[in-house]
Amino acid sequence: INKMEFNKLNQVRQSCRNFKKCSLTNEEILKVIEVASLTPSAKNVQPWRVKVIKDYQFDEVCSCFQEGGRNKFLNNAAALLVIYESDYSMEVNERPHIDFGNSDIGAYAYALTLAAKDQGLDSIIIGYIDAEKLGNLINVKKESIRLMVALGKASEDDILRQKNRLSIDEVVSFHK
């Protein structure tokens, strides 16, 4: 990969809020997950676990991210990747004041979005979750649920939006 390809991938990747109805094969989903699994993590713990929601209980699971009318577009996504932290990751943290698991899972979620775009798919990361309801539906402890990445294909009218980011001067300072 060259830097032009990586830069272009970051430019064309955006949070999809207008999925068109489509289906994805398990193989397409697994390819995205496989590529993202190369994400580095503290002590190589790889704290992420993924529960893929496609058909079974799809609408019920969507509702866990839609309280108060939020995220209605999720119902047209092809798959929901619920990311939760492994029990092992929570047990091995030698520095509990630093949450390596959450940091690593955030990096993993970003990698999922890049891997999806590279495969011609669109995505969005969702952090607003009714964890108790979701945990009961998918048989995962609510305390371990972190994020969800929705996958699918953007509707034709979902045009690439201009990126609104802080300037580099607002983000970076050099220690002197």
Backbone bond lengths (Angstrom), bond angles and torsions (degrees), N, CA, C in turn:
res aa  C-N    CA-C-N  psi(-1)  N-CA   C-N-CA  omega(-1)  CA-C   N-CA-C  phi
1 I - - - 1.461 - - 1.520 108.53 -
2 N 1.282 115.63 140.94 1.456 117.40 175.17 1.523 109.53 -109.77
3 K 1.334 116.06 166.79 1.461 119.16 -173.93 1.518 111.86 -64.38
4 M 1.332 118.28 -28.35 1.456 120.35 178.12 1.529 109.97 -63.29
5 E 1.330 116.88 -42.56 1.463 119.64 178.90 1.524 111.14 -64.71
6 F 1.321 117.51 -43.49 1.455 121.10 -179.84 1.533 110.70 -64.42
7 N 1.339 116.62 -44.36 1.460 120.03 178.15 1.524 110.95 -61.37
8 K 1.316 116.96 -43.82 1.468 121.17 179.87 1.525 110.33 -62.59
9 L 1.315 117.26 -43.05 1.461 121.39 178.58 1.527 110.61 -58.05
10 N 1.321 116.82 -42.38 1.470 120.66 178.46 1.529 111.90 -69.18
11 Q 1.322 117.07 -32.54 1.462 120.15 178.76 1.526 112.28 -70.91
12 V 1.317 118.28 -37.89 1.468 120.71 -175.31 1.525 113.11 -90.40
13 R 1.323 117.62 -13.88 1.461 120.42 177.46 1.522 108.63 -78.55
14 Q 1.301 116.52 130.46 1.457 120.74 175.42 1.519 108.73 -147.95
15 S 1.312 115.87 163.22 1.456 120.40 177.23 1.520 109.01 -71.80
16 C 1.312 116.12 118.02 1.463 121.64 -177.58 1.527 109.14 -82.92
17 R 1.299 115.48 122.02 1.468 121.03 177.30 1.519 111.45 -117.98
18 N 1.338 115.19 17.92 1.451 119.99 -179.74 1.537 108.58 -150.88
19 F 1.319 115.39 73.91 1.464 120.30 178.54 1.522 110.14 -76.43
20 K 1.341 116.00 145.98 1.456 119.47 169.28 1.529 107.15 -97.61
21 K 1.302 115.52 149.11 1.469 120.28 179.61 1.525 109.13 -61.67
22 C 1.303 115.90 126.25 1.461 121.86 175.17 1.517 107.06 -161.27
23 S 1.290 116.25 171.96 1.463 119.21 175.37 1.522 108.43 -122.68
24 L 1.304 115.19 154.03 1.459 122.21 176.23 1.521 107.96 -121.04
25 T 1.307 115.37 144.48 1.461 118.96 176.06 1.519 109.08 -78.00
26 N 1.306 115.42 159.96 1.468 119.21 174.49 1.518 110.38 -58.55
27 E 1.319 117.22 -36.59 1.466 121.37 -178.89 1.531 110.90 -64.49
28 E 1.333 117.79 -40.66 1.464 120.63 178.13 1.524 110.35 -62.75
29 I 1.302 116.27 -43.17 1.469 121.06 179.61 1.525 110.61 -66.37
30 L 1.319 116.43 -44.27 1.467 120.34 -179.40 1.524 112.04 -64.30
31 K 1.324 118.12 -32.46 1.467 120.98 177.78 1.532 110.28 -63.71
32 V 1.321 116.93 -42.74 1.466 121.47 177.49 1.523 109.70 -61.82
33 I 1.326 116.32 -47.57 1.463 121.06 -178.53 1.525 110.77 -64.49
34 E 1.318 116.67 -39.97 1.472 121.05 -179.60 1.527 111.01 -62.03
35 V 1.319 117.64 -45.41 1.464 120.65 179.73 1.527 110.30 -64.86
36 A 1.327 117.14 -44.92 1.469 121.07 -179.27 1.521 112.19 -65.36
37 S 1.307 117.01 -25.48 1.468 120.55 -179.11 1.520 112.97 -65.61
38 L 1.320 117.80 -8.07 1.462 121.66 175.34 1.531 111.61 -80.70
39 T 1.323 117.33 -1.79 1.467 122.18 179.48 1.531 110.03 -57.50
40 P 1.336 117.41 131.38 1.464 118.78 176.49 1.530 111.19 -68.98
41 S 1.319 115.53 154.15 1.466 120.58 177.15 1.524 109.40 -146.15
42 A 1.323 116.01 156.86 1.462 121.32 179.35 1.522 109.41 -58.47
43 K 1.330 115.49 128.98 1.467 122.45 -179.63 1.526 112.91 55.70
44 N 1.340 116.28 19.39 1.468 122.64 -179.39 1.533 111.97 54.38
45 V 1.324 116.57 32.72 1.469 121.08 -179.13 1.530 111.54 -70.39
46 Q 1.349 116.24 -29.82 1.461 120.62 -178.13 1.533 110.03 50.84
47 P 1.331 116.45 67.69 1.463 120.85 -169.99 1.529 114.71 -72.43
48 W 1.323 117.46 -10.45 1.454 120.42 -174.77 1.526 112.41 -77.96
49 R 1.307 112.91 142.25 1.464 122.05 168.67 1.516 105.33 -131.43
50 V 1.312 117.52 148.83 1.463 121.26 -174.37 1.518 109.98 -127.45
51 K 1.308 115.10 129.05 1.467 121.48 172.11 1.526 105.49 -109.08
52 V 1.341 116.42 118.67 1.462 122.00 -178.44 1.523 109.03 -91.41
53 I 1.313 115.24 126.82 1.461 121.83 177.75 1.525 107.13 -113.55
54 K 1.333 116.17 118.77 1.467 120.14 178.90 1.523 111.62 -118.77
55 D 1.273 117.51 -65.32 1.460 121.26 -174.04 1.524 111.49 -114.19
56 Y 1.314 115.70 -57.11 1.460 121.54 -176.11 1.523 110.17 -60.42
57 Q 1.314 117.59 120.40 1.467 125.52 178.25 1.535 113.26 60.84
58 F 1.318 118.19 24.08 1.460 121.04 -175.76 1.529 111.71 -57.55
59 D 1.323 117.83 -51.81 1.467 120.04 -177.79 1.520 112.02 -64.56
60 E 1.336 117.10 -37.84 1.465 120.15 177.52 1.519 110.99 -63.45
61 V 1.327 116.19 -41.36 1.462 119.86 179.09 1.526 109.87 -68.00
62 C 1.334 117.67 -42.19 1.476 120.39 176.75 1.515 110.98 -53.71
63 S 1.311 117.01 -40.29 1.468 120.53 -176.48 1.530 111.92 -61.83
64 C 1.319 117.97 -20.90 1.469 121.58 178.57 1.530 112.09 -70.64
65 F 1.323 117.03 -11.57 1.462 122.51 -179.29 1.535 111.56 -115.61
66 Q 1.337 116.48 7.95 1.462 119.59 -170.06 1.526 114.75 -122.22
67 E 1.304 117.04 17.21 1.469 119.92 179.70 1.525 110.32 -56.00
68 G 1.320 115.77 139.58 1.457 120.63 178.20 1.520 113.83 69.43
69 G 1.324 118.18 21.45 1.460 121.36 178.27 1.516 115.02 83.59
70 R 1.311 117.19 8.97 1.464 121.23 -179.97 1.532 111.01 -73.02
71 N 1.310 116.11 155.26 1.471 125.28 164.56 1.530 114.49 51.81
72 K 1.313 117.78 39.84 1.470 120.84 -179.72 1.526 112.13 -60.52
73 F 1.316 117.21 -26.55 1.461 122.10 -178.74 1.529 113.13 -64.02
74 L 1.325 117.73 -16.68 1.470 120.37 -177.15 1.527 112.92 -61.86
75 N 1.322 117.76 -28.13 1.458 119.85 -177.72 1.527 112.96 -62.77
76 N 1.333 117.74 -19.43 1.467 120.58 177.71 1.527 112.99 -94.68
77 A 1.314 117.69 -5.36 1.465 120.09 177.63 1.526 109.13 -65.09
78 A 1.313 116.19 155.56 1.468 120.79 -179.37 1.529 111.95 -85.67
79 A 1.331 117.04 -28.89 1.467 120.48 -178.34 1.521 109.36 -156.66
80 L 1.312 115.22 149.49 1.454 122.75 174.20 1.514 107.61 -116.14
81 L 1.316 116.21 126.63 1.461 121.31 177.96 1.525 107.31 -105.66
82 V 1.315 116.08 101.23 1.462 121.02 179.59 1.521 107.56 -83.56
83 I 1.321 115.92 121.20 1.466 121.23 -177.68 1.523 108.16 -102.70
84 Y 1.321 114.82 125.61 1.458 119.72 177.47 1.514 109.06 -132.59
85 E 1.338 114.92 159.61 1.460 120.92 -175.51 1.517 110.41 -89.72
86 S 1.316 115.32 135.60 1.466 120.22 179.67 1.524 110.82 -67.44
87 D 1.320 116.23 149.92 1.469 120.94 176.00 1.518 110.38 -58.52
88 Y 1.330 116.78 -40.68 1.455 121.48 -178.15 1.524 110.45 -58.87
89 S 1.319 117.10 -44.25 1.462 121.00 -179.06 1.516 110.87 -58.79
90 M 1.315 117.08 -42.03 1.459 120.14 -177.96 1.524 111.51 -70.94
91 E 1.321 117.58 -24.81 1.466 121.70 -178.63 1.523 112.91 -83.01
92 V 1.347 118.74 -31.97 1.466 120.68 -172.35 1.527 114.26 -90.44
93 N 1.309 118.48 -2.52 1.457 120.23 -178.23 1.527 109.63 -67.14
94 E 1.328 115.27 109.84 1.469 121.42 -178.71 1.525 111.75 -80.62
95 R 1.313 117.31 -12.51 1.457 121.68 -179.13 1.529 108.22 -127.18
96 P 1.332 117.04 77.34 1.464 120.31 -172.56 1.524 115.15 -60.71
97 H 1.327 117.56 -17.02 1.466 119.31 177.82 1.527 111.65 -76.18
98 I 1.323 117.35 -11.66 1.462 122.70 176.25 1.525 107.25 -115.87
99 D 1.307 116.74 119.39 1.458 120.63 -176.50 1.523 110.53 -91.18
100 F 1.338 115.27 82.82 1.459 119.82 179.82 1.524 111.65 -62.76
101 G 1.311 116.91 -36.43 1.468 120.68 -177.55 1.508 112.28 -58.36
102 N 1.331 116.85 -47.73 1.468 119.70 179.43 1.519 111.88 -63.71
103 S 1.326 116.77 -41.00 1.467 120.16 178.27 1.518 110.78 -62.38
104 D 1.314 116.03 -46.50 1.462 120.68 -179.43 1.530 111.11 -63.75
105 I 1.316 116.64 -39.57 1.463 120.70 -179.33 1.530 110.55 -68.70
106 G 1.318 117.69 -35.83 1.462 120.11 174.87 1.520 111.52 -61.98
107 A 1.332 116.22 -43.32 1.471 120.19 177.18 1.527 110.27 -63.51
108 Y 1.324 116.82 -40.05 1.466 121.49 179.06 1.536 111.05 -63.61
109 A 1.325 116.93 -42.10 1.467 120.26 179.18 1.530 110.19 -61.84
110 Y 1.317 116.65 -42.37 1.473 120.39 176.97 1.529 109.99 -61.85
111 A 1.320 116.94 -43.49 1.467 120.30 178.72 1.529 110.89 -61.41
112 L 1.321 117.36 -36.91 1.468 120.10 176.19 1.523 110.63 -60.00
113 T 1.340 116.98 -42.31 1.463 119.32 -178.88 1.525 111.76 -66.51
114 L 1.327 117.08 -38.29 1.468 119.93 177.49 1.530 110.92 -68.96
115 A 1.324 116.74 -42.91 1.465 120.59 179.01 1.522 110.32 -62.60
116 A 1.325 116.44 -39.45 1.467 120.02 178.41 1.523 110.36 -62.46
117 K 1.311 116.87 -48.63 1.473 120.12 -178.94 1.512 110.97 -61.60
118 D 1.320 116.47 -39.65 1.456 120.95 178.62 1.535 111.41 -62.37
119 Q 1.334 116.67 -26.30 1.469 121.62 178.51 1.534 111.65 -93.38
120 G 1.344 116.90 7.73 1.458 120.67 179.05 1.514 114.22 83.49
121 L 1.327 116.40 17.69 1.462 121.25 -179.54 1.522 109.89 -109.71
122 D 1.314 114.64 163.73 1.452 120.80 177.63 1.522 108.87 -116.28
123 S 1.339 115.57 161.86 1.465 118.71 -172.65 1.518 110.98 -156.93
124 I 1.305 114.15 169.93 1.462 121.84 171.16 1.524 107.38 -154.06
125 I 1.325 115.58 142.31 1.464 121.82 175.29 1.519 107.65 -94.37
126 I 1.315 116.75 130.28 1.459 122.15 178.69 1.530 108.78 -119.38
127 G 1.313 115.97 127.77 1.461 120.80 178.61 1.516 113.15 -111.37
128 Y 1.333 116.83 -10.86 1.461 120.27 178.90 1.525 107.99 -83.63
129 I 1.327 116.82 110.33 1.470 120.96 -170.54 1.524 110.35 -139.08
130 D 1.321 115.88 135.34 1.464 121.18 166.37 1.533 104.93 -85.88
131 A 1.334 115.45 86.84 1.468 121.40 -171.53 1.518 112.63 -64.39
132 E 1.299 117.56 -35.27 1.464 119.14 -179.74 1.527 110.91 -64.90
133 K 1.310 116.14 -49.67 1.464 120.94 179.24 1.529 110.55 -62.43
134 L 1.331 116.63 -45.47 1.460 121.01 -179.12 1.524 111.16 -63.37
135 G 1.325 116.34 -46.22 1.462 120.26 179.59 1.519 112.34 -56.82
136 N 1.328 116.41 -41.31 1.465 119.99 177.88 1.526 112.05 -65.75
137 L 1.335 116.80 -38.10 1.466 120.40 -178.78 1.525 112.98 -68.72
138 I 1.331 116.24 -40.63 1.471 119.29 -172.67 1.528 113.32 -107.59
139 N 1.325 116.33 5.82 1.461 121.52 176.95 1.536 112.86 61.78
140 V 1.334 114.82 50.18 1.460 122.34 176.51 1.523 106.44 -131.76
141 K 1.337 117.15 139.46 1.466 120.43 178.96 1.523 110.39 -60.62
142 K 1.330 115.95 130.49 1.467 120.16 -176.86 1.527 111.65 -59.22
143 E 1.325 118.24 -31.42 1.466 121.92 -178.74 1.525 112.47 -67.05
144 S 1.310 117.24 -21.04 1.462 119.49 -176.33 1.529 113.05 -96.03
145 I 1.328 118.41 -11.05 1.467 121.58 -177.53 1.525 109.40 -73.24
146 R 1.336 116.12 129.21 1.461 120.62 -175.29 1.530 113.79 -115.89
147 L 1.314 117.90 -55.91 1.462 122.95 -173.15 1.519 109.91 -147.63
148 M 1.327 115.17 171.47 1.453 121.01 171.93 1.519 107.83 -138.80
149 V 1.317 116.02 139.68 1.460 121.57 173.60 1.520 107.21 -117.23
150 A 1.331 115.79 120.00 1.460 120.98 176.06 1.524 108.04 -89.35
151 L 1.325 115.77 138.45 1.461 122.16 178.92 1.521 110.30 -119.70
152 G 1.310 115.73 151.62 1.457 121.34 175.05 1.506 109.69 169.27
153 K 1.320 114.66 -154.12 1.460 121.04 177.48 1.522 107.85 -124.85
154 A 1.316 114.66 134.77 1.458 119.97 -178.72 1.517 110.33 -69.21
155 S 1.305 115.13 146.28 1.456 121.44 173.55 1.533 108.31 -62.77
156 E 1.331 115.94 152.87 1.464 120.57 -178.39 1.531 112.27 -59.25
157 D 1.324 117.51 -29.04 1.468 119.68 -179.28 1.528 112.92 -88.60
158 D 1.320 117.35 7.47 1.461 121.73 176.37 1.525 107.91 -88.96
159 I 1.328 115.94 82.66 1.460 120.67 -174.35 1.528 110.57 -77.62
160 L 1.313 114.55 156.65 1.462 120.86 178.52 1.527 108.59 -65.72
161 R 1.312 115.74 121.23 1.461 121.69 -179.92 1.527 110.52 -86.64
162 Q 1.314 115.68 151.64 1.454 119.87 175.09 1.523 108.66 -67.50
163 K 1.312 117.34 136.72 1.467 122.05 178.89 1.516 109.61 -73.61
164 N 1.309 116.59 130.47 1.457 122.69 177.53 1.528 106.91 -112.04
165 R 1.293 116.52 94.15 1.463 121.88 -175.78 1.517 110.44 -123.11
166 L 1.317 116.21 154.98 1.459 120.99 173.34 1.517 108.89 -61.03
167 S 1.319 116.60 150.85 1.466 119.92 176.27 1.528 108.28 -69.56
168 I 1.298 116.43 159.20 1.466 121.31 179.68 1.529 110.37 -61.74
169 D 1.334 117.28 -32.01 1.472 120.88 178.27 1.528 112.26 -67.92
170 E 1.334 116.95 -28.08 1.462 120.71 177.83 1.524 112.03 -78.54
171 V 1.302 116.77 -18.36 1.450 121.84 -174.63 1.520 112.46 -100.58
172 V 1.325 117.44 -35.28 1.467 121.35 -169.28 1.518 111.41 -115.69
173 S 1.328 114.30 138.21 1.468 120.25 166.37 1.517 107.57 -137.09
174 F 1.302 116.16 145.11 1.457 121.15 178.92 1.518 108.91 -97.88
175 H 1.322 116.23 127.27 1.463 121.68 179.85 1.513 109.53 -68.64
176 K 1.324 115.78 130.89 1.477 120.61 -179.85 1.498 109.69 -123.20
